[in-house]
Amino acid sequence: MYYESGNMNQETKRALAADCLERIGQEVTLAGWVQTVRAHGKIAFFDLRDRSGSIQIVGVSEDLAKVVTNLNQQDVVEVKGTVKKRKDAFVNPHTPFGSIEIAAFSLAILSKAETMPFDMAGKELVLELPTLLDHRSLSLRHPKVSAIFSVQASILEGFRKMAEKFNCTEIVVPTIANIATEGGAEVFPVDYYGHKAYLTQSPQLYKQMMVPIFERVWTIAKAYRAESSVTTRHLAETTQLDFEIGFINFEGLLDMFEEVAVGMLKHAENASKAILRSFNIPPIGFEKIPRFTLSQAQVIIFKAYKRDVRSQKDLSPQDEIDICAWVRKEYGSDLVTITHFPTKKRAFYTMPDPKNPEFSLSYDVLFRGVEILSGSQRIHEYDKLVAAIKTRGLDPKAFDMYLMAFRYGMPPEGGFSFGLERITMKMLGLPNIRQASLFPRDMERVDERL
């Protein structure tokens, strides 16, 4: 039976594609989106996509085959049929449900889709990046694109599990502040009821204020940087995965964030094995993460690559690529920790190294050629923090609420922040960070191209 349109039959419990593996020979009701249509004379097939994956549907009658032939990609349909095991010659080993199909005897169209502006049938969605983003609500429906965000979800889940392991309390922080969190000019001003405010550059100040309350906190927060650049690794809006920990020293922080990074990535890798295989991504190297100071890393680059960057105050993108390649070869690790960046190049709350105050107790983690984490031991003594604010040309009065937390007892503390989109990009080998953001914001786009 075929219905031109209609509503789902609430009396029949809907099954998912994943359920059908254990229901061979049984009748099922499925619902989802038409992903591809293939017609072969009197026989027609289509792939139905639901939240568990895609499964092949075949029209068992000539009339139903004609209906299937006329389906549009992304039509929303309800199908009733019998789960059949495919003959060996027709098994598709490249899909989770390629050993079965649904012999449909009933099909109802729940919502008719217009003709798609591009073909969704291939294993890859071959579009230029601007076109991919211009049609974001459609391109995300392609299994290869949506798979990116399945991996991203597993990264988030892994981060939450590590936060739970370390007995951290989740907090929710504002994204509008009356001061520029990190200082500098890379801020988005906001007209806040006639007053000047800013989109936060990080959740930093708020999570520090929470240390005297919970000691250990974590948050997933948006961060905004008004950088005048369009690169493959920068966004105007990013998602930060943050820890802030009280009663901890520099070495303890190094141990903690490396354990969090490994635990999070291992969880994501184990949860996404099939997707990572489809992207042809090799396993992550989880050997012991080597640690180098910035100066040591620059010497390695000089010796290994004959490029002299020893006078630079930070690592360039090419430096990050080179040191990661060297570490992978020498240590078998896809991660490397770099410490002791110049104090003047880090945020005001970063603690200088007591042994050499020109350098700070700060750190970055690089993963497959790009920085994915930044953090530091923080200045926790009130007078020193006020002096650091003044040294940067900032007014301590603007930080009154923040400084209040330090006037009334702040333990030694520190923290770190992962960039979700960068981790996703490097886990999947994506060439551009915009592919790892659901709805990316940059100098050229806020949903639509500017």
WOFENWO-V238200 format. One record per pair of residues at least 6 apart in sequence whose C-alpha atoms are under 8 Angstrom apart, sorted by sequence separation. I is the first residue (numbers start at 1). J is the second residue. D is the distance in Angstrom with one decimal. If there is no record, write none. Layout:
i=<I I>
j=<J J>
d=<D D>
//
This chain:
i=<38 39 48 49 59 92 93 119 133 139 140 163 190 191 211 276 301 302 327 328 352 353 365 366 379 389 390 425 430 434 440 441 444 37 38 47 48 58 91 92 132 180 189 190 210 269 301 302 327 328 343 352 353 364 365 366 389 396 425 440 20 37 38 47 48 91 189 190 301 302 327 343 352 353 364 365 425 439 37 47 48 59 90 91 189 190 227 299 327 343 351 352 364 365 36 37 46 47 188 189 207 225 226 298 324 350 351 364 386 425 35 36 45 46 187 188 207 225 298 299 324 350 351 363 364 422 425 34 35 36 45 46 187 224 225 298 324 350 362 363 421 424 15 17 34 35 45 86 187 224 340 362 363 14 15 16 34 35 44 45 85 86 125 187 223 224 269 343 344 346 362 422 14 15 16 33 34 43 44 85 86 222 223 269 295 343 361 362 421 13 14 15 32 33 43 84 85 222 223 342 343 346 360 361 421 12 14 31 32 33 43 83 84 125 222 223 305 342 343 386 32 43 83 84 178 179 180 203 221 222 301 341 342 31 43 83 84 125 178 179 180 181 182 202 203 220 221 340 341 42 45 82 83 123 124 125 177 178 180 181 182 202 203 220 221 294 340 341 44 81 82 123 176 177 180 181 202 219 220 221 294 301 340 341 382 43 44 46 81 82 120 176 177 181 200 201 202 219 220 301 304 339 340 341 42 45 81 176 177 181 200 201 218 219 300 339 340 42 44 45 80 81 175 176 181 199 200 201 218 219 262 339 382 44 79 80 81 175 199 218 338 339 351 381 382 39 79 80 174 217 218 297 337 338 350 351 380 79 80 216 217 314 337 338 350 351 79 175 216 217 313 314 337 338 350 351 39 78 79 174 215 216 313 336 337 349 350 381 39 77 78 173 215 216 335 336 349 380 37 38 77 78 215 258 335 336 380 17 37 77 78 215 313 335 380 17 76 77 173 211 334 335 379 380 16 18 37 75 76 77 173 211 212 334 378 379 16 17 18 37 75 76 211 378 16 17 37 75 76 171 188 208 349 377 378 17 34 36 75 76 187 188 207 290 348 377 378 17 34 35 74 75 187 188 202 376 377 34 35 74 186 187 203 349 375 376 33 34 72 73 186 348 349 375 376 33 34 64 72 185 186 290 297 348 375 33 34 55 56 64 72 73 74 324 374 375 33 34 53 54 55 58 60 64 72 73 285 288 290 324 325 373 374 32 33 56 57 58 59 60 61 287 289 292 294 324 325 348 373 374 31 32 55 56 57 58 59 60 169 287 288 290 291 292 293 294 324 373 31 32 55 56 57 58 59 168 171 173 175 286 287 289 290 291 292 293 294 320 323 372 373 31 55 57 73 168 169 170 171 172 175 285 286 289 290 291 292 293 294 321 322 372 30 31 168 169 170 171 172 173 175 285 286 289 291 293 321 372 29 30 167 168 169 170 172 284 285 286 320 321 29 30 168 284 285 320 372 29 320 371 372 28 29 317 370 27 28 317 27 28 27 28 163 26 27 367 370 25 26 24 25 368 24 25 367 23 24 24 2 1 20 2 8 21 24 18 21 17 20 163 159 36 35 36 35 163 162 159 162 6 8 162 5 6 7 161 1 2 3 4 5 6 159 1 2 3 4 5 158 159 1 2 3 5 158 157 158 156 158 155 158 155 157 158 157 250 155 154 155 154 152 151 154 154 151 151 150 151 253 250 250 147 249 281 281 281 279 279 276 257 253 253 249 183 247 248 249 250 182 246 247 248 249 182 246 247 248 246 245 246 244 245 244 245 244 243 244 242 243 242 243 242 241 242 240 241 240 241 240 241 239 240 238 239 238 239 238 233 209 212 206 209 205 212 212 235 211 212 232 233 234 235 232 233 232 211 232 237 237 235 236 237 235 236 235 236 234 183 230 230 229 228 179 178 179 156 155 152 152 155 152 151 148 148 149 148 149 136 136 133 134 133 134 134>
j=<44 45 54 55 65 98 99 125 139 145 146 169 196 197 217 282 307 308 333 334 358 359 371 372 385 395 396 431 436 440 446 447 450 44 45 54 55 65 98 99 139 187 196 197 217 276 308 309 334 335 350 359 360 371 372 373 396 403 432 447 28 45 46 55 56 99 197 198 309 310 335 351 360 361 372 373 433 447 46 56 57 68 99 100 198 199 236 308 336 352 360 361 373 374 46 47 56 57 198 199 217 235 236 308 334 360 361 374 396 435 46 47 56 57 198 199 218 236 309 310 335 361 362 374 375 433 436 46 47 48 57 58 199 236 237 310 336 362 374 375 433 436 28 30 47 48 58 99 200 237 353 375 376 28 29 30 48 49 58 59 99 100 139 201 237 238 283 357 358 360 376 436 29 30 31 48 49 58 59 100 101 237 238 284 310 358 376 377 436 29 30 31 48 49 59 100 101 238 239 358 359 362 376 377 437 29 31 48 49 50 60 100 101 142 239 240 322 359 360 403 50 61 101 102 196 197 198 221 239 240 319 359 360 50 62 102 103 144 197 198 199 200 201 221 222 239 240 359 360 62 65 102 103 143 144 145 197 198 200 201 202 222 223 240 241 314 360 361 65 102 103 144 197 198 201 202 223 240 241 242 315 322 361 362 403 65 66 68 103 104 142 198 199 203 222 223 224 241 242 323 326 361 362 363 65 68 104 199 200 204 223 224 241 242 323 362 363 66 68 69 104 105 199 200 205 223 224 225 242 243 286 363 406 69 104 105 106 200 224 243 363 364 376 406 407 65 105 106 200 243 244 323 363 364 376 377 406 106 107 243 244 341 364 365 377 378 107 203 244 245 341 342 365 366 378 379 68 107 108 203 244 245 342 365 366 378 379 410 69 107 108 203 245 246 365 366 379 410 68 69 108 109 246 289 366 367 411 49 69 109 110 247 345 367 412 50 109 110 206 244 367 368 412 413 50 52 71 109 110 111 207 245 246 368 412 413 51 52 53 72 110 111 246 413 52 53 73 111 112 207 224 244 385 413 414 54 71 73 112 113 224 225 244 327 385 414 415 55 72 73 112 113 225 226 240 414 415 73 74 113 225 226 242 388 414 415 73 74 112 113 226 388 389 415 416 74 75 105 113 226 227 331 338 389 416 75 76 97 98 106 114 115 116 366 416 417 76 77 96 97 98 101 103 107 115 116 328 331 333 367 368 416 417 76 77 100 101 102 103 104 105 331 333 336 338 368 369 392 417 418 76 77 100 101 102 103 104 105 214 332 333 335 336 337 338 339 369 418 77 78 101 102 103 104 105 214 217 219 221 332 333 335 336 337 338 339 340 366 369 418 419 78 102 104 120 215 216 217 218 219 222 332 333 336 337 338 339 340 341 368 369 419 78 79 216 217 218 219 220 221 223 333 334 337 339 341 369 420 78 79 216 217 218 219 221 333 334 335 369 370 79 80 218 334 335 370 422 80 371 422 423 80 81 369 422 80 81 370 81 82 82 83 218 82 83 423 426 82 83 82 83 426 83 84 426 83 84 85 64 64 83 67 78 97 100 97 100 97 100 243 241 120 120 121 121 260 260 260 263 108 110 264 108 109 110 264 105 106 107 108 109 110 263 106 107 108 109 110 263 264 107 108 109 111 264 264 265 264 266 264 267 265 267 268 268 361 267 267 268 268 268 268 271 272 271 272 272 275 377 376 377 275 377 427 428 429 428 429 428 416 414 415 412 347 411 412 413 414 347 411 412 413 414 348 412 413 414 413 413 414 413 414 414 415 415 415 416 415 416 416 417 417 417 418 417 418 418 419 419 420 419 420 419 420 420 421 421 422 402 405 402 405 402 409 410 433 410 411 431 432 433 434 432 433 433 413 434 440 441 440 441 442 441 442 442 443 442 394 442 443 443 443 398 398 399 420 420 420 421 424 424 424 424 428 436 436 438 438 439 439 447 447 448 449>
d=<5.7 6.2 5.3 6.7 4.8 4.4 7.4 7.8 7.6 6.9 5.3 7.8 6.1 6.4 6.9 7.8 6.4 5.0 6.3 5.6 6.9 5.8 5.7 5.8 5.9 6.9 6.9 7.4 7.7 5.6 7.3 7.1 5.3 7.5 5.1 6.0 5.4 7.6 5.5 6.3 6.0 6.7 6.9 5.0 7.1 7.6 7.4 6.9 7.3 8.0 7.3 5.9 4.9 6.5 5.9 7.2 6.3 8.0 7.1 7.1 7.9 5.9 6.0 5.4 6.3 4.9 5.8 5.2 7.6 7.6 7.9 7.8 4.0 5.4 7.5 5.0 5.8 6.4 4.3 4.5 6.8 6.9 7.9 7.5 4.5 6.9 6.9 8.0 7.1 6.0 5.8 5.8 5.3 6.6 5.3 6.8 5.8 5.9 5.6 6.6 6.9 7.6 5.9 7.6 6.8 6.7 5.7 4.4 6.3 7.5 7.1 5.3 6.7 5.3 6.6 5.5 7.6 5.0 5.9 6.5 7.1 7.0 7.6 5.8 6.6 6.4 5.6 6.7 5.3 7.8 5.5 6.6 6.8 5.5 6.6 5.2 6.8 6.9 7.7 5.5 6.4 6.0 6.3 7.4 6.0 5.8 4.4 5.5 7.7 4.7 7.8 5.8 5.9 7.4 5.7 6.1 4.9 6.2 6.0 6.5 6.1 5.1 7.8 6.9 5.7 6.5 7.9 7.1 7.6 7.8 4.0 7.5 5.2 5.3 7.7 5.5 6.4 7.3 5.9 4.5 6.6 6.7 5.3 8.0 6.7 5.7 5.7 6.4 5.3 7.0 5.6 7.9 5.9 5.1 6.6 5.6 6.5 5.7 6.2 5.9 4.9 8.0 8.0 5.6 6.1 7.0 7.1 7.7 5.3 6.6 7.5 6.8 5.4 7.0 4.7 6.7 7.8 4.3 4.7 7.9 4.8 7.9 5.9 5.9 6.9 6.7 6.4 6.6 5.8 6.0 7.2 5.6 5.8 7.0 7.0 4.7 6.7 7.3 4.5 6.4 7.9 6.1 6.5 7.7 7.9 6.9 5.3 5.4 5.7 5.7 7.6 5.5 6.4 7.9 6.3 7.7 5.7 6.1 6.7 5.7 7.7 7.2 7.3 5.6 6.8 7.4 5.0 7.6 4.9 5.7 5.2 6.9 6.7 5.3 7.0 6.6 4.8 8.0 4.7 7.8 7.8 6.9 5.5 6.2 7.1 5.5 7.4 7.1 5.2 6.5 6.3 5.6 6.3 8.0 8.0 4.9 7.2 6.1 6.3 6.5 7.8 6.9 5.4 7.2 6.3 6.8 3.9 4.7 6.0 7.1 5.8 4.8 7.5 5.3 7.5 5.5 6.4 7.7 6.1 7.8 5.6 5.3 5.6 5.7 6.7 7.6 6.0 5.9 5.3 6.9 7.1 4.2 5.2 6.1 6.5 6.1 6.7 5.1 6.2 4.5 5.4 6.5 7.2 6.6 5.7 7.8 7.8 5.0 7.8 5.8 6.4 6.9 6.8 5.2 6.0 5.7 6.6 5.8 6.5 7.4 5.4 6.9 5.8 6.3 6.2 5.0 4.6 7.6 5.8 6.6 7.1 8.0 4.5 7.7 4.8 4.8 8.0 5.7 6.5 7.6 8.0 4.5 6.3 5.7 6.4 5.5 5.9 7.2 5.8 6.8 5.1 6.5 6.0 6.0 6.7 5.4 5.4 5.8 7.3 7.1 5.5 6.4 4.8 7.5 5.6 6.9 6.4 7.9 6.7 4.4 6.8 7.6 7.3 4.7 5.7 6.9 6.0 5.2 6.4 7.0 5.7 6.8 7.7 6.8 6.8 5.8 7.2 7.0 5.3 7.0 7.6 6.8 7.7 5.5 7.4 7.9 7.7 6.1 7.1 7.8 7.8 4.9 5.9 5.9 6.4 6.3 7.3 5.9 6.5 7.8 7.2 6.6 6.5 6.2 5.0 6.5 7.6 6.0 4.9 7.5 7.1 7.2 6.3 7.7 7.6 4.2 7.8 5.9 7.0 5.4 7.9 4.7 5.7 6.0 7.6 5.8 6.7 5.1 5.9 5.8 5.5 5.1 7.9 7.1 7.6 6.0 7.6 4.7 7.7 7.1 4.5 5.6 7.8 5.6 6.6 5.0 5.4 7.4 6.4 7.9 5.6 7.5 7.4 5.8 4.0 5.6 6.5 6.0 7.8 7.7 7.3 7.2 7.9 7.0 5.6 6.2 4.6 7.2 7.9 7.3 7.3 7.2 5.8 7.8 6.5 6.8 7.5 7.7 7.9 7.0 7.5 6.7 5.6 5.5 6.3 7.6 5.8 6.1 6.2 5.9 7.3 6.9 6.2 7.9 5.8 5.9 7.3 6.9 5.4 6.9 7.3 5.7 7.8 5.0 4.8 5.2 5.2 6.3 6.7 5.8 6.8 7.7 6.2 6.3 5.3 5.8 5.3 4.3 5.6 6.8 6.4 6.3 6.2 5.9 6.8 7.9 6.6 7.7 7.9 7.4 5.0 5.9 5.4 4.7 5.0 4.5 5.9 6.9 7.6 5.5 6.3 4.3 7.7 6.5 7.3 7.9 6.2 5.7 6.2 6.2 6.9 5.7 5.4 5.4 6.3 5.9 6.2 5.4 6.0 7.1 7.2 5.4 5.7 6.1 4.7 4.6 4.9 5.4 7.7 7.1 7.4 4.4 6.7 6.9 7.4 7.6 3.9 7.9 7.0 5.1 7.1 4.8 6.1 5.6 7.6 7.7 4.9 7.5 5.1 6.6 5.6 6.4 6.2 6.2 7.6 5.8 6.0 4.5 7.3 7.8 6.1 5.8 6.7 7.7 7.7 7.1 5.7 7.0 5.4 6.1 4.3 7.2 6.7 5.5 6.4 7.7 7.9 6.1 5.7 7.7 5.2 6.4 4.8 5.9 7.2 6.5 5.7 6.6 7.2 7.9 6.5 8.0 6.8 7.1 7.9 7.3 7.1 7.5 7.9 7.8 7.6 7.1 6.7 5.1 6.5 8.0 5.8 7.2 6.7 6.5 7.2 6.7 5.9 6.4 5.8 7.7 6.5 5.6 6.5 6.3 4.6 5.2 7.8 4.7 5.1 4.7 5.9 5.4 6.8 5.1 6.8 5.9 6.6 7.0 4.2 7.8 7.0 7.9 7.9 6.1 5.3 6.6 8.0 6.2 7.8 6.8 7.2 7.1 5.0 4.8 8.0 6.5 6.5 7.4 7.9 6.0 7.8 7.7 7.5 7.7 5.8 6.6 7.0 7.6 6.4 7.0 6.5 7.8 6.7 7.1 7.0 7.1 6.9 7.6 5.7 6.0 6.9 7.8 5.8 6.0 5.1 5.4 7.6 7.5 6.0 5.6 7.0 4.3 5.5 6.7 7.3 5.5 5.8 5.8 4.2 5.3 6.7 7.4 5.5 5.8 6.5 4.3 5.4 6.4 6.1 4.9 5.6 6.5 5.0 6.8 6.1 6.0 7.0 5.5 7.5 6.8 7.0 7.1 6.4 7.5 7.6 5.7 6.5 7.4 6.2 7.6 7.6 7.5 7.0 6.4 6.9 7.5 4.6 5.2 5.7 7.9 7.5 7.3 5.7 7.1 5.5 7.3 6.1 4.8 5.2 7.1 7.9 7.8 7.2 6.7 7.3 7.1 6.7 7.9 7.4 8.0 7.9 7.6 8.0 7.8 5.8 7.2 7.4 7.5 7.4 6.7 7.7 8.0 7.3 7.8 7.4 7.7 6.3 7.4>
//
